[in-house]
Amino acid sequence: MDIVRVQTQDGSIHYGCEVGDAVFCLQGELYGSFSQGAELLDPVRRLAPVEPTAIYAIGLNYREHAAEMKSELPEYPVVFMKSTSSVLDPECPIALPRYLHSDQVDYECELAVVIGKTCKNVAVEEALDYVLGYTCANDVSARDWQKAHGGGQWVKGKSFDTFCPLGPVLVTADRIPNPQILPIRTILNGEIRQESYTGDMIFTVAELIAFLSGSTTLLPGTVILTGTPPGVGVAANPQRFLKPGDEVAIEISGIGILRNPVVAEG
């Protein structure tokens, strides 16, 4: 099922099931039992498909990306968090920070995993049973604030407003039984900048869920960004950071394309 979250003419927000060009209401509870309803919705705006309760993200989780960054393969997942206020809807603009200025804002295509039920101390073999579904994500990153101005932590450089685009749909886990075979890429102004597949991950989706849930409760609605493949702007020669007027598209086969324009913060 392709789940969407939309705003309708009267300003109300609904979860729906997208079938072709039609959006039907979703009956039941997103983090429980749900089904496709009969009522047709009339969306005027597509929103991020979930409102995360938390956002965990993984650094250096593709072998080729670790190589381009000249980093050793990590023994354990490199974990950081992004603010839930950084979530951005499809087609809405990524805002380059100007109050806390950055001219080093980068793109990172990522497979996002949405946890569907409370889990803690989950075994790798059972981890995928806790997944509600998958969507596209862009782990937008201000490299200067990530590396030089963040006090040794990545959170600030990863958590500016608009730095976590999600969408366009949430594909339920039954539609993607193996998340390690998905082609993934970033297209910047029509040019492919990143292109790989999720099989290059150092730690699989199941291993990440098992690790993150160790002695830690993951609530329904937790979003896990699973790392980015090679081709990021900071590693390019010359470096290529986002600038006003750009358009970034994140594409994952079986999920869709997440598009966002780029503007300067007002």
C-alpha positions in Angstrom: 0.0 0.0 0.0 1.2 3.5 -0.8 0.3 5.7 2.2 0.2 9.5 1.8 -0.5 12.4 4.2 -2.4 15.2 2.5 -4.2 18.5 3.2 -7.6 18.9 1.7 -9.6 22.0 0.6 -11.0 22.7 4.0 -7.4 22.7 5.6 -7.8 19.4 7.3 -5.0 16.8 7.2 -5.7 13.1 6.4 -3.8 9.9 5.8 -4.8 8.3 2.6 -4.1 5.4 0.3 -2.8 6.4 -3.2 -4.0 4.3 -6.0 -2.9 5.7 -9.4 -4.1 9.3 -9.5 -6.8 8.7 -6.8 -6.4 9.1 -3.0 -8.7 7.1 -0.8 -9.1 7.8 3.0 -7.2 5.5 5.3 -9.5 3.7 7.8 -8.2 2.7 11.2 -4.9 3.6 12.9 -1.6 4.2 11.1 0.3 2.5 14.0 -2.2 -0.3 14.4 -4.7 -1.9 12.1 -5.7 0.1 8.9 -7.2 -0.5 5.5 -8.1 1.4 2.4 -11.5 3.2 2.8 -14.1 3.9 0.1 -14.1 7.7 0.5 -12.1 9.7 -2.1 -10.1 12.6 -0.8 -9.4 15.8 -2.8 -5.9 16.8 -1.8 -4.6 20.3 -2.5 -1.2 19.6 -0.9 1.0 16.6 -0.3 2.7 16.5 3.1 5.6 14.4 4.5 4.0 10.9 4.9 4.7 10.7 8.6 5.2 13.0 11.6 8.2 11.4 13.3 8.3 10.8 17.0 12.1 10.7 16.7 14.7 10.8 13.8 17.8 8.6 14.1 20.3 8.8 11.4 23.4 6.8 10.4 26.7 8.1 9.1 29.2 6.3 6.9 26.9 3.4 6.2 27.8 2.8 2.5 31.1 1.2 1.8 31.8 3.4 -1.3 30.8 6.6 0.6 33.2 5.7 3.4 35.9 5.3 0.7 35.2 8.7 -0.9 35.4 10.3 2.6 38.7 8.4 3.2 37.2 6.9 6.4 37.7 3.5 7.9 34.7 1.2 8.0 33.0 1.7 11.3 32.9 -1.2 13.8 29.5 0.0 15.1 26.8 2.2 13.4 27.7 5.9 13.6 24.5 7.3 15.1 23.3 10.9 15.3 19.9 12.5 15.5 18.0 15.2 13.6 15.4 17.5 15.1 11.8 16.5 14.2 11.2 20.2 13.3 13.6 19.7 10.4 11.0 17.6 8.5 10.0 19.1 5.1 7.1 18.2 2.8 7.6 17.2 -0.9 7.9 20.1 -3.3 8.6 22.6 -0.5 11.9 24.5 -0.5 15.0 23.6 1.3 16.1 26.9 3.0 19.8 27.6 3.1 20.6 29.0 6.6 21.4 32.7 6.6 20.9 33.7 10.3 23.4 31.1 11.3 25.1 31.3 7.9 26.2 28.3 5.8 27.5 28.2 2.2 28.3 24.4 2.6 24.8 22.8 2.5 24.9 19.3 1.0 22.5 16.7 -0.3 22.3 13.1 0.9 19.8 10.6 -0.6 18.7 8.0 2.0 16.3 5.2 2.5 14.1 6.1 5.5 12.6 3.4 7.6 9.5 4.0 9.7 8.9 1.9 12.8 5.3 0.8 13.2 5.2 -0.6 16.7 7.1 -0.3 19.9 10.3 -2.3 20.0 13.2 -2.8 22.3 16.1 -5.3 22.3 14.9 -6.7 19.0 16.9 -9.6 17.4 18.2 -9.0 13.8 16.1 -11.9 12.6 12.9 -10.3 13.8 13.7 -6.6 13.2 11.9 -6.2 9.9 8.7 -7.3 11.6 8.7 -3.9 13.4 8.8 -1.8 10.1 5.7 0.0 9.0 7.2 1.1 5.7 9.8 2.9 3.8 10.1 6.4 2.2 12.7 8.6 0.5 14.7 11.1 2.6 17.2 13.8 2.0 19.6 14.1 4.9 20.4 17.8 4.2 23.7 18.7 5.9 25.5 22.0 6.6 29.0 20.7 6.4 30.6 23.7 8.2 28.2 23.4 11.1 28.5 19.7 11.1 32.3 19.7 11.2 33.7 23.0 12.4 31.0 24.8 14.4 29.1 22.0 16.0 31.3 21.4 19.1 32.2 18.0 17.9 28.5 16.9 17.4 26.7 16.6 14.1 23.2 17.5 15.3 23.3 21.2 14.7 24.5 20.9 11.1 21.9 18.3 10.4 18.9 19.9 12.1 18.2 23.3 10.6 14.6 23.8 9.5 13.8 22.1 6.2 16.8 19.7 6.5 14.8 16.5 6.5 12.6 16.2 3.4 10.5 13.0 3.4 8.2 11.5 0.8 6.5 11.4 -1.5 4.8 8.2 -0.1 5.2 5.7 2.6 5.4 2.2 1.0 4.3 -0.4 3.5 6.8 -3.1 4.4 4.8 -5.9 2.6 5.6 -4.2 -0.7 9.3 -4.1 0.0 10.2 -7.5 1.7 13.9 -7.0 1.0 15.1 -3.4 1.6 18.7 -4.3 0.6 18.1 -4.5 -3.2 16.8 -1.0 -3.9 18.5 1.4 -6.5 18.9 4.9 -5.0 20.1 8.1 -6.5 20.2 11.9 -6.2 19.5 14.1 -9.2 20.6 17.7 -9.0 19.2 20.0 -11.7 18.7 17.0 -13.9 22.2 15.6 -13.4 22.7 12.4 -11.5 25.1 13.1 -8.6 24.7 9.9 -6.5 23.8 6.5 -7.8 24.1 3.2 -5.9 21.9 0.5 -4.3 21.0 -0.3 -0.7 23.0 -3.5 -0.9 26.2 -1.5 -0.4 25.1 -0.7 3.2 27.7 -1.7 5.8 24.9 -2.3 8.3 21.6 -3.6 6.9 18.2 -2.2 7.9 17.6 -5.2 10.2 21.0 -4.7 11.9 20.4 -1.0 12.4 17.0 -1.7 14.0 18.5 -4.3 16.3 21.3 -2.0 17.3 19.2 1.1 17.8 16.6 -0.8 19.9 19.3 -2.3 22.2 18.4 -1.2 25.7 16.4 1.6 24.0 12.7 1.9 23.2 11.9 2.8 19.6 8.4 4.3 19.6 5.9 4.0 16.7 6.7 6.8 14.3 10.5 6.6 14.8 12.2 7.3 11.5 15.6 5.9 10.8 17.8 7.4 8.0 20.0 4.6 6.9 23.0 6.4 5.4 24.0 7.8 2.0 25.9 6.4 -1.0 28.9 8.1 -2.7 28.6 11.3 -4.7 28.0 13.9 -2.0 28.9 17.5 -2.8 31.6 17.8 -0.1 33.5 14.9 -1.7 33.3 16.3 -5.3 36.2 17.9 -7.1 35.4 20.8 -7.2 33.0 20.6 -4.2 29.4 21.3 -5.2 27.1 22.6 -2.5 23.4 23.6 -2.8 22.6 27.2 -3.9 19.3 29.1 -4.5 17.6 28.0 -7.6 18.7 24.4 -7.5 16.2 21.5 -7.5 17.1 18.2 -5.7 15.4 15.0 -6.5 15.8 11.8 -4.4 14.8 8.6 -6.2 14.4 5.1 -4.8 13.1 2.4 -7.0 9.8 1.0 -5.7 9.1 4.2 -3.7 9.2 7.2 -6.0 10.8 10.6 -6.4 11.1 13.2 -3.7 11.6 16.7 -5.2 12.5 19.9 -3.4 13.7 23.3 -4.7 16.4 25.3 -2.9 16.1 28.9 -1.7 17.9 31.2 0.7 16.4 31.5 4.2 14.2 34.6 4.3 
